[in-house]
Amino acid sequence: MFANLYIVWQTSYSRTEHVMIQIRPLEDRDWSATWRIIEPVFRAGETYAFSPDITIEEAHKIWVEIPSSTYVAVDQNKSILGTYYLKPNQPALGAHVCNCGYIVAENARGNGIASEMCEHSQREAIAQGFKAMQYNLVVSTNGGAVRLWKRHGFDVIGALPKAFRHPKVGFVDAFIMYKQLET
């Protein structure tokens, strides 16, 4: 499913413009640009539990091969601004609940792209037959993500004490966030 969305874009030159983004399935030709977006996030080790030493092949398996679908958000110039994956959270009897991971390019953050991808992922999850969405390890120090997911109707249903080893602040709590999807 393609979604054409207009968002207000705040440029680094302090002028605001309307930019159309499209969220579409990731294609093979998108991988190198997508890797350039997710690599620095994985290397920083502040929001995902993957090894900061992850290889491009391991990242491809995690982000593209294992999920049931992977999407990219692109602007009118076809530049990739963000990406997310959608997959069952558990096998078999738990497969009606999905899980997602989202990353926005550093230069595109703060412009509503993660919010649009979250909305898109919920529509796609419903279309794929999922009944709920669960985020398993939302790092407590990632306040922007916690606020965003709450704004989109997710509840913190559990806190895992010191479950994430943050490279700058040490062991921090992680949240399990959950939302029943409207079907």
The 8 nearest C-alpha neighbors of each residue, nearest first, counted from 0:
[[1, 23, 2, 24, 123, 22, 119, 126],
 [2, 0, 23, 22, 3, 21, 24, 119],
 [1, 3, 22, 21, 4, 0, 23, 119],
 [4, 2, 21, 20, 1, 19, 22, 5],
 [5, 3, 20, 19, 21, 2, 6, 115],
 [4, 6, 19, 18, 20, 17, 7, 3],
 [7, 5, 18, 17, 8, 19, 4, 111],
 [6, 8, 17, 16, 18, 9, 15, 110],
 [7, 9, 16, 110, 15, 17, 10, 18],
 [10, 8, 15, 14, 13, 110, 7, 16],
 [11, 9, 12, 13, 14, 8, 15, 16],
 [10, 12, 13, 9, 14, 106, 15, 8],
 [11, 13, 10, 14, 9, 15, 16, 8],
 [14, 12, 11, 10, 9, 15, 16, 8],
 [15, 13, 12, 10, 9, 16, 11, 8],
 [14, 16, 9, 8, 10, 13, 7, 17],
 [17, 15, 8, 7, 18, 14, 9, 10],
 [18, 16, 7, 6, 8, 5, 19, 15],
 [19, 17, 6, 5, 8, 7, 16, 20],
 [20, 18, 5, 4, 74, 75, 6, 3],
 [21, 19, 74, 4, 73, 3, 5, 72],
 [20, 22, 3, 73, 2, 72, 4, 23],
 [23, 21, 72, 2, 71, 1, 73, 70],
 [22, 24, 1, 70, 71, 21, 25, 0],
 [23, 25, 70, 69, 71, 26, 22, 68],
 [26, 24, 70, 71, 69, 29, 23, 27],
 [25, 27, 29, 28, 24, 30, 70, 71],
 [26, 28, 29, 30, 25, 31, 63, 24],
 [27, 29, 26, 30, 31, 25, 32, 33],
 [30, 28, 26, 27, 32, 31, 33, 25],
 [29, 31, 33, 32, 28, 27, 34, 26],
 [30, 32, 34, 33, 29, 35, 28, 27],
 [33, 31, 35, 34, 30, 29, 36, 79],
 [32, 34, 30, 36, 35, 31, 29, 37],
 [33, 35, 31, 37, 36, 32, 38, 30],
 [34, 36, 32, 33, 38, 37, 31, 39],
 [37, 35, 104, 33, 34, 38, 39, 32],
 [36, 38, 34, 40, 39, 35, 41, 33],
 [37, 39, 41, 40, 34, 35, 36, 42],
 [40, 38, 42, 41, 37, 43, 36, 35],
 [41, 39, 43, 37, 38, 42, 44, 46],
 [40, 42, 38, 44, 51, 43, 39, 37],
 [43, 41, 51, 39, 44, 40, 38, 52],
 [44, 42, 40, 41, 45, 39, 51, 166],
 [43, 45, 41, 42, 51, 46, 47, 166],
 [44, 46, 43, 165, 47, 166, 40, 41],
 [47, 45, 138, 44, 141, 48, 40, 137],
 [48, 46, 49, 44, 45, 41, 40, 138],
 [47, 49, 50, 46, 44, 163, 45, 41],
 [50, 48, 47, 51, 41, 53, 44, 52],
 [49, 51, 52, 53, 48, 41, 44, 42],
 [50, 52, 42, 41, 53, 44, 49, 43],
 [53, 51, 50, 54, 42, 41, 49, 44],
 [54, 52, 50, 51, 57, 58, 55, 49],
 [55, 53, 57, 56, 58, 52, 59, 51],
 [54, 56, 58, 57, 59, 53, 34, 38],
 [57, 55, 59, 54, 58, 60, 53, 61],
 [58, 56, 60, 54, 59, 55, 53, 61],
 [57, 59, 55, 61, 60, 56, 62, 54],
 [60, 58, 56, 62, 63, 57, 61, 55],
 [59, 61, 64, 57, 58, 63, 62, 65],
 [62, 60, 58, 59, 65, 63, 57, 64],
 [61, 63, 59, 60, 58, 84, 64, 66],
 [64, 62, 59, 60, 66, 69, 65, 61],
 [63, 65, 60, 66, 61, 62, 59, 67],
 [64, 66, 61, 60, 63, 67, 62, 86],
 [67, 65, 86, 68, 85, 64, 63, 84],
 [66, 68, 86, 85, 65, 69, 87, 84],
 [69, 67, 66, 85, 84, 70, 86, 63],
 [68, 70, 84, 25, 83, 24, 63, 85],
 [71, 69, 24, 25, 83, 23, 82, 84],
 [70, 72, 82, 25, 22, 23, 81, 24],
 [71, 73, 22, 81, 80, 21, 79, 82],
 [74, 72, 79, 78, 77, 21, 20, 80],
 [73, 75, 20, 77, 76, 78, 19, 21],
 [74, 76, 77, 19, 20, 73, 18, 78],
 [75, 77, 74, 78, 73, 79, 20, 19],
 [78, 76, 74, 73, 75, 79, 21, 20],
 [79, 77, 73, 76, 74, 80, 75, 72],
 [78, 80, 73, 72, 81, 77, 71, 74],
 [81, 79, 104, 72, 73, 103, 107, 78],
 [82, 80, 103, 72, 104, 102, 71, 79],
 [83, 81, 71, 70, 102, 101, 72, 103],
 [82, 84, 101, 100, 70, 69, 102, 71],
 [83, 85, 69, 99, 100, 68, 66, 70],
 [84, 86, 99, 68, 66, 98, 67, 69],
 [87, 85, 66, 67, 98, 97, 88, 99],
 [86, 88, 97, 94, 89, 98, 96, 90],
 [87, 89, 97, 98, 96, 94, 86, 93],
 [88, 90, 93, 94, 87, 91, 96, 92],
 [89, 91, 94, 93, 92, 87, 88, 95],
 [92, 90, 94, 93, 89, 95, 87, 88],
 [91, 93, 94, 90, 95, 89, 96, 87],
 [94, 92, 89, 91, 95, 90, 96, 88],
 [93, 95, 87, 90, 89, 91, 96, 92],
 [94, 96, 129, 93, 130, 97, 87, 131],
 [97, 95, 131, 94, 132, 129, 88, 130],
 [98, 96, 87, 88, 132, 86, 133, 129],
 [97, 99, 88, 133, 86, 132, 134, 85],
 [100, 98, 85, 84, 86, 101, 83, 134],
 [99, 101, 83, 84, 102, 98, 85, 134],
 [102, 100, 83, 82, 99, 103, 84, 113],
 [101, 103, 82, 81, 83, 37, 104, 100],
 [104, 102, 81, 80, 108, 105, 113, 82],
 [105, 103, 36, 80, 107, 106, 81, 108],
 [104, 106, 107, 108, 103, 36, 80, 102],
 [105, 107, 104, 108, 80, 103, 11, 109],
 [108, 106, 104, 105, 80, 110, 103, 109],
 [109, 107, 105, 110, 106, 103, 104, 112],
 [108, 110, 111, 107, 112, 9, 113, 8],
 [111, 109, 108, 8, 112, 107, 9, 7],
 [110, 112, 114, 113, 109, 115, 6, 108],
 [111, 113, 115, 114, 110, 116, 103, 81],
 [114, 112, 116, 115, 111, 117, 103, 101],
 [113, 115, 117, 111, 112, 116, 118, 147],
 [116, 114, 112, 118, 117, 113, 119, 111],
 [115, 117, 119, 113, 114, 118, 120, 112],
 [118, 116, 114, 120, 115, 119, 113, 121],
 [119, 117, 115, 121, 116, 120, 114, 122],
 [118, 120, 116, 122, 117, 121, 115, 123],
 [121, 119, 123, 117, 122, 118, 124, 116],
 [120, 122, 124, 118, 123, 119, 125, 117],
 [123, 121, 119, 125, 124, 120, 126, 118],
 [122, 124, 126, 120, 121, 125, 127, 119],
 [125, 123, 121, 127, 129, 126, 122, 120],
 [124, 126, 128, 122, 129, 127, 123, 121],
 [125, 127, 123, 124, 128, 122, 129, 121],
 [128, 126, 124, 125, 129, 123, 122, 130],
 [127, 129, 125, 126, 124, 130, 95, 123],
 [128, 130, 95, 124, 125, 96, 131, 127],
 [131, 129, 180, 95, 96, 179, 128, 125],
 [130, 132, 179, 96, 180, 178, 129, 97],
 [133, 131, 97, 178, 96, 98, 177, 179],
 [134, 132, 177, 98, 176, 135, 97, 178],
 [133, 135, 176, 175, 98, 136, 177, 137],
 [134, 136, 175, 133, 137, 176, 174, 98],
 [135, 137, 173, 174, 175, 138, 134, 47],
 [138, 136, 174, 173, 139, 175, 135, 134],
 [137, 139, 173, 141, 140, 46, 136, 174],
 [140, 138, 173, 141, 172, 137, 142, 174],
 [139, 141, 142, 138, 171, 172, 45, 46],
 [142, 140, 139, 138, 143, 144, 145, 46],
 [143, 141, 145, 144, 140, 146, 139, 138],
 [142, 144, 146, 145, 141, 147, 140, 148],
 [143, 145, 147, 146, 142, 141, 148, 137],
 [144, 146, 142, 148, 147, 143, 149, 141],
 [147, 145, 149, 143, 144, 148, 142, 150],
 [148, 146, 144, 150, 149, 145, 143, 151],
 [147, 149, 151, 150, 145, 153, 146, 144],
 [150, 148, 153, 152, 146, 151, 147, 154],
 [149, 151, 147, 148, 152, 146, 153, 145],
 [152, 150, 148, 149, 153, 147, 117, 118],
 [153, 151, 149, 150, 178, 154, 148, 177],
 [154, 152, 149, 178, 177, 148, 176, 151],
 [155, 153, 176, 177, 156, 149, 178, 152],
 [154, 156, 176, 157, 175, 174, 177, 153],
 [157, 155, 176, 175, 154, 177, 158, 174],
 [158, 156, 175, 155, 174, 159, 176, 173],
 [157, 159, 174, 173, 160, 175, 172, 156],
 [158, 160, 173, 172, 162, 174, 161, 157],
 [161, 159, 172, 162, 158, 173, 171, 163],
 [160, 162, 171, 172, 170, 163, 159, 173],
 [163, 161, 160, 172, 159, 173, 171, 170],
 [162, 164, 171, 170, 161, 165, 172, 173],
 [165, 163, 170, 169, 166, 171, 162, 161],
 [164, 166, 169, 168, 167, 45, 170, 163],
 [167, 165, 169, 168, 164, 44, 45, 43],
 [168, 166, 165, 169, 45, 164, 44, 170],
 [169, 167, 165, 166, 170, 171, 164, 140],
 [170, 168, 165, 164, 167, 166, 171, 163],
 [169, 171, 164, 161, 163, 165, 162, 168],
 [172, 170, 161, 163, 162, 169, 164, 173],
 [173, 171, 161, 160, 162, 159, 139, 163],
 [172, 174, 138, 139, 159, 137, 136, 158],
 [175, 173, 158, 137, 136, 157, 159, 176],
 [174, 176, 135, 157, 134, 136, 156, 155],
 [175, 177, 155, 134, 154, 133, 156, 153],
 [178, 176, 133, 153, 154, 132, 134, 156],
 [177, 179, 153, 132, 131, 180, 152, 154],
 [178, 180, 131, 130, 132, 181, 177, 153],
 [181, 179, 131, 130, 178, 182, 132, 125],
 [182, 180, 179, 125, 130, 131, 121, 122],
 [181, 180, 125, 130, 128, 126, 129, 179]]
